[in-house]
Amino acid sequence: QVQLVESGGGLVQPGGSLRLSCVASGSIFSIYAMGWYRQAPGKQRDVVAHIASGSTANYADSVKGRFTISRDNAKNAVYLQMNRLEPEDTAVYYCNAVIQTSDLSVGANDYWGQGTQVTVSS
């Protein structure tokens, strides 16, 4: 019923930039918090940035000052602008959203995108 589709990953040199996008579609009544997570090979999935419905944002210490999360509520979209990328940022990046569907008999749930690969290498 609800899908999150990410785009914007790829290969970039250290110091470069990428912008990730994620659009939610389906039977959506309301979207609450949205965020980006990442998972490097052999490691757990960790939060990168998180943005509430009122646009208050929080960041992992490792990306503060380099990454910026934003959202467009009219488009059901969340974005992650990544600047000054480092090899340590290499991971699969996942979009997450807490969504209330049009079926109001069921409470809001977590939804995940399929992931997009970001590789930072020279």
Residue pairs with C-beta under 8 A, 6 or more apart in sequence:
1 26
1 27
1 101
1 103
2 24
2 25
2 26
2 27
2 28
2 99
2 101
2 111
3 24
3 25
3 26
3 111
4 22
4 23
4 24
4 95
4 96
4 97
4 111
4 112
4 113
4 114
5 22
5 23
5 25
5 113
5 114
6 20
6 21
6 22
6 93
6 94
6 95
6 113
6 114
6 115
6 116
7 20
7 21
7 22
7 116
8 18
8 19
8 20
8 21
8 116
9 18
9 20
9 93
9 116
9 117
9 118
10 18
10 117
10 118
10 119
11 119
11 121
12 18
12 85
12 118
12 119
12 120
13 120
13 121
13 122
14 85
14 86
14 87
14 120
14 121
14 122
15 84
15 85
16 85
16 120
17 81
17 82
17 83
17 84
17 85
18 82
18 85
18 118
19 79
19 80
19 81
19 82
20 36
20 79
20 80
20 82
20 93
20 95
20 116
20 118
21 77
21 78
21 79
22 34
22 36
22 77
22 78
22 79
22 95
22 97
22 113
23 75
23 76
23 77
24 31
24 76
24 77
24 97
24 99
24 111
25 76
26 101
27 101
27 102
27 103
28 76
28 99
28 100
28 101
28 102
29 99
29 100
29 101
29 102
29 104
30 99
30 100
30 108
31 53
31 73
31 76
31 97
31 98
31 99
31 100
32 52
32 53
32 97
32 98
32 99
32 100
32 108
33 50
33 51
33 52
33 53
33 97
33 98
34 50
34 51
34 69
34 71
34 78
34 95
34 96
34 97
34 98
35 47
35 48
35 49
35 50
35 51
35 69
35 78
35 95
35 96
35 97
36 47
36 48
36 49
36 50
36 69
36 78
36 80
36 93
36 94
36 95
36 96
37 45
37 46
37 47
37 48
37 93
37 94
37 96
38 45
38 46
38 48
38 89
38 91
38 92
38 93
38 94
38 118
39 45
39 46
39 91
39 92
39 94
39 115
40 90
40 91
40 92
43 91
45 94
46 60
47 60
48 59
48 60
48 63
48 67
48 80
48 93
49 57
49 58
49 59
49 60
49 63
49 67
49 68
49 69
49 80
50 57
50 58
50 59
50 69
51 57
51 58
51 69
51 70
51 71
51 78
53 73
55 70
55 71
57 68
57 69
57 70
59 67
59 69
62 88
63 82
63 89
66 82
66 83
66 84
66 85
67 80
67 81
67 82
67 83
68 80
68 81
68 83
69 78
69 79
69 80
69 81
70 78
70 79
70 81
71 77
71 78
71 79
72 78
72 79
78 95
78 97
80 93
82 89
82 118
85 118
85 120
86 120
87 120
87 121
88 120
89 118
89 120
90 118
90 119
90 120
90 121
91 118
92 115
92 116
92 117
92 118
93 115
93 116
93 117
93 118
94 112
94 113
94 114
94 115
95 112
95 113
96 110
96 111
96 112
96 113
97 110
97 111
98 108
98 109
98 110
98 111
99 108
99 109
99 111
100 107
100 108
101 109
